[in-house]
């Protein structure tokens, strides 16, 4: 059995947990102090999120538009539109063929002129 009966962790881990708890309480008290400030006019901003977004690489530095990227985008979008049009055209032609050959009676059609 170890000497740490309550926490059963090493002294280094216990020290780290105590430091994190102290830091958490310090940040909580700072937030409450800013929240209750009667002269506050701007919103309370989280400094951690500010640091994260300030150091984040922006999208335009990752994505560089080139001729290949543009052509690929037009090919994908155009292909999807063309493929959808072909599927719709074929389904409509098959239904129209069934209507014109009399295989589906007028009463059984979904869309009728009344």
KAVENFEN-V350397 format. One line per field, one symbol per residue. phi: phi as a letter, one per 40 degrees, with the letter a starting at -180 (. if undefined). Layout:
# KAVENFEN-V350397
phi=???
This chain:
# KAVENFEN-V350397
phi=.ccccccfbcccccccccccccccccccccccccccccccbcccbccccccccccccccccccbcbcccccccccccccccccccccccccccccccccccgcbccccccbbcb
